[in-house]
Amino acid sequence: MREYITVQGDTWDIIALKVYGSEMYMTKLIEANPEHRETVFFSANVKLKVPEIETPIPTTLPPWKRGEE
């Protein structure tokens, strides 16, 4: 499991965006760090556990990868 060290003012959604690329995974972060579940704004240097997640593979390819001409 990876770790994330907070920056002053971080919020769950901002951290999820930074580590996973999407705010929709903030629930996974909260579940992995129940001792901080009531925190809204983090102070600096708080260590959070970052669980590995399976990110969905996009099913729609861009035109240049579809092999269409």
Secondary structure, 3 states (H helix, E strand, C coil): CEEEECCCCCCHHHHHHHHHCCHHHHHHHHHHCHHHCCCCCCCCCCEEEECCCCCCCCCCCCHHHCCCC
